[in-house]
Amino acid sequence: MTPARAWFTGYRAFGLVLLVTGAAGWIASAVLVLERLALYENPGHVTSCDINPWVSCGRVMGTWQSELLGFPNPLIGIVAFAVVLATAMVVLSGARPGRGYWLGLQAGVTLGMIFVAWLWFQALYEIYILCLYCMIVWAAMIPLFVLLTARNLVHGVIPASPAVVRFAAGWAGTLVAIVYVAVAGSVFVQFLPSFTGP
C-alpha cells in the first residue's frame, strides 16, 4: 500500500474522520459543561456519570486539575472540537484548506493530545478517579491526533522522508489500536485493586 492510498488520506474520508472525532469530543465536552453548571447551581447535584467512588465526574470536577486554567477544562473542548467540526464541514464541502491551515490544526491537536495525556496521568495516578465523559474525549483525541499527523505527513504538510511517510500511512490504524489497548490496560491495572480488594 502506498502512502497516497491509505484510506484516511482522501479529502472526503478524512473529512469524515474529523466529523466523527469532532462530534464525539464536542458532545462529551458539552455534557461535562452542563454537568458543571448544574453543580454550580446545586452543589449536591449527582452527575449522570457518578457510577461509583472510582467512576465519578462529580468528584473529578471537585479537583484543581479540572480547572487547570482557572475555568472548567471542558470549555476548552467546546471551542477546540468546534474547530474540528468546522474543518470537517469545510473539507466535506469540497474546499481545500492550505498548508498553513493544516499546520495550525496540527499544532492545536498536538497541544490537545498533550493535555489529554496529562489528564490521563492525573486521573490514574493522582486523582485516582475516572470521568466517563472525559474518557470519551480521550477516545476521540487518539485517532484524531494519529490520523491527522499521518495525513499531514502523506500530503507533505509535515516534511518527512519517504520511509517515515510510508510507515505513518501504513501503520496509523495500528498505532491507534495500540494506544487504545495501552490506555485501557493502564486503567485496568490501576483500578483493578479497587474492585477486587487487596
C-alpha positions in Angstrom: 0.0 0.0 0.0 1.5 3.4 -1.0 1.0 6.3 1.3 -1.4 8.1 -1.0 -3.6 5.0 -1.0 -4.2 5.0 2.8 -7.9 5.1 3.3 -8.0 8.2 5.5 -5.8 10.4 3.3 -8.5 11.2 0.8 -10.2 14.5 1.5 -13.7 13.1 1.9 -12.5 10.2 4.1 -10.5 12.5 6.3 -13.4 14.9 6.5 -15.5 12.0 7.9 -12.7 11.3 10.5 -12.8 14.9 11.6 -16.6 14.8 11.7 -16.8 11.7 13.9 -14.0 12.5 16.3 -15.0 16.2 16.5 -18.7 15.3 17.2 -17.8 12.7 19.9 -15.4 15.1 21.6 -17.8 18.1 21.4 -20.8 16.2 22.7 -18.8 14.8 25.7 -17.4 18.3 26.4 -20.8 19.8 26.2 -22.3 17.3 28.6 -19.5 18.0 31.0 -20.1 21.7 30.8 -23.8 21.2 31.5 -23.0 19.0 34.5 -20.6 21.6 35.8 -23.2 24.3 35.5 -25.6 22.0 37.4 -23.0 21.6 40.2 -22.6 25.4 40.3 -26.3 25.8 40.8 -26.7 22.9 43.2 -23.5 21.6 44.9 -25.5 18.4 45.9 -26.2 17.6 42.2 -25.3 14.0 41.3 -23.9 13.9 37.8 -25.1 11.5 35.2 -21.7 9.6 35.3 -21.4 9.2 39.0 -21.4 5.4 38.9 -19.3 4.5 41.9 -16.4 6.0 44.0 -13.9 5.4 41.2 -16.0 6.5 38.2 -17.4 9.8 39.1 -17.4 13.0 37.0 -18.7 15.0 40.0 -15.7 14.0 42.2 -13.3 14.8 39.4 -14.9 18.2 39.0 -14.0 18.9 42.6 -10.3 18.7 41.9 -7.9 21.5 40.8 -7.0 19.5 37.8 -10.5 20.0 36.4 -9.9 23.8 36.1 -6.2 24.0 35.2 -6.5 27.4 33.6 -9.0 28.8 36.1 -12.1 27.7 34.3 -13.6 24.2 33.6 -11.5 22.2 31.2 -14.5 21.2 29.1 -14.9 24.8 27.9 -11.6 24.2 26.0 -13.1 21.1 24.5 -16.2 23.0 23.4 -14.1 25.5 21.4 -11.5 23.1 20.2 -13.8 20.4 18.9 -16.0 23.1 17.3 -12.9 24.0 15.2 -12.5 20.3 14.3 -16.2 20.1 13.3 -16.0 23.3 11.3 -12.9 21.9 9.5 -14.9 18.7 8.7 -17.7 20.7 7.2 -15.2 22.7 5.1 -13.4 19.6 3.8 -16.6 17.7 3.1 -18.0 20.6 1.2 -15.1 20.2 -1.2 -12.9 23.1 -0.1 -9.2 22.5 0.1 -7.5 24.4 3.1 -3.9 25.4 2.5 -0.8 24.0 4.2 -0.8 26.8 6.8 -4.3 25.8 8.0 -3.3 22.2 8.3 -0.2 23.2 10.2 -2.3 25.3 12.6 -4.7 22.4 13.1 -1.8 20.0 13.7 -0.4 22.4 16.3 -3.8 22.7 18.1 -4.5 19.0 18.1 -1.0 18.2 19.3 -1.4 20.6 22.2 -4.8 18.9 22.9 -3.2 15.5 22.8 -0.5 16.6 25.3 -3.3 18.0 27.6 -5.3 14.8 27.3 -2.2 12.7 28.2 -1.6 14.9 31.2 -5.3 14.4 32.3 -5.0 10.7 31.8 -1.9 10.6 34.1 -3.7 12.8 36.7 -6.8 10.7 36.7 -5.0 7.4 37.1 -2.1 8.3 39.4 -3.0 11.5 41.2 -6.8 11.8 41.5 -7.5 8.1 41.3 -11.0 8.7 39.9 -12.2 8.2 36.3 -14.6 10.5 34.5 -16.6 8.7 31.9 -17.2 11.7 29.6 -13.5 12.6 29.9 -12.6 9.1 28.6 -14.8 9.7 25.6 -12.7 12.8 24.9 -9.6 10.7 25.2 -11.1 8.2 22.8 -11.8 10.9 20.3 -8.4 12.6 20.6 -6.3 9.5 20.0 -7.4 8.8 16.4 -7.8 12.5 15.7 -4.1 13.1 16.6 -2.7 9.9 15.0 -4.6 10.1 11.7 -4.2 13.9 11.4 -0.4 13.5 11.8 -0.3 10.7 9.3 -2.5 12.6 6.9 -0.2 15.6 7.1 2.8 13.5 6.5 1.3 11.9 3.5 0.3 15.2 2.0 3.6 16.9 2.6 2.3 19.3 5.2 4.9 17.9 7.6 8.2 17.3 5.8 9.5 13.8 6.3 11.4 11.0 4.5 9.5 8.6 2.2 10.2 5.8 4.8 8.5 7.8 7.6 5.6 8.7 5.3 5.1 5.1 4.3 5.2 4.0 8.0 2.7 6.7 9.0 0.3 5.8 6.2 0.6 2.0 6.6 0.6 1.8 10.4 -1.7 4.7 11.5 -4.6 2.5 12.2 -2.5 0.0 14.1 -1.0 2.8 16.2 -4.5 4.0 17.2 -5.3 0.4 18.3 -2.0 0.1 20.2 -2.7 3.4 22.1 -6.3 2.3 22.9 -5.0 -1.0 24.3 -2.3 0.7 26.3 -4.8 3.2 27.8 -7.3 0.5 28.6 -4.6 -1.7 30.1 -3.4 1.1 32.3 -6.9 1.8 33.6 -7.4 -1.9 34.2 -4.1 -2.4 36.1 -4.5 0.8 38.1 -8.2 0.3 39.1 -8.4 -3.5 39.4 -7.4 -3.5 43.1 -10.3 -1.1 43.8 -12.8 -3.7 42.7 -11.1 -6.9 43.7 -9.7 -5.7 47.1 -6.2 -6.3 48.5 
